[in-house]
């Protein structure tokens, strides 16, 4: 079996992809922390979250496929690691994000009712 990439390329891929997704996760966390309590940027937050989850699922599928076709450790490990981290972390935080937006909507509706009274 010919490896999909070398160990050196795997290190480069893992470093670049891991750093990029880590920065993207930090940006997502910052935007969510600022916007979700105010009920703003819902499309951006959900879109960025969905992008990261889909990227994680794709990486996980590719990693499992690499494992099944007996690719070397340097090929399947970065894919599986990135896939699990993206999918588990962002997927696990989706309930928190949804709750923050529901709380913001609830506060907005209560404020509207008070204004009408």
Steps between C-alpha positions, in 0.01 A plus 500: 500500500639837398460755782277798424774726637833480681559543872641846437193600300279353773672717760456805281135416429426431867671817613335727246152343519511474879612861537242628251215311665623607844500866396159455339374343823636796697328743265177301530524505880562875506218579258265269690595651835434851375205447266295211641399671827379794291322279247713624210709338223294180520563407136874557532530299822289209374668508158851497645402223741351294218811554287726374779279199573483406130877546464545274803268234363678504162840471669371217719360310201825546310698384803291187544526429127879539523505261794288245312727503195806458727656840452787577738449665839619836366212499252202393708590647841483874415173449316337306782633739765374811321170329423435395858601834649291711259196279516503438875590850619279705270224239497504493878480879520200526269256446787665784693486729196131418442424565868669842488296603198176372659577701814562812291172446312317451827643823644407687182140370513469591870627851428245540219219388728609747768506784246144417392370497857 
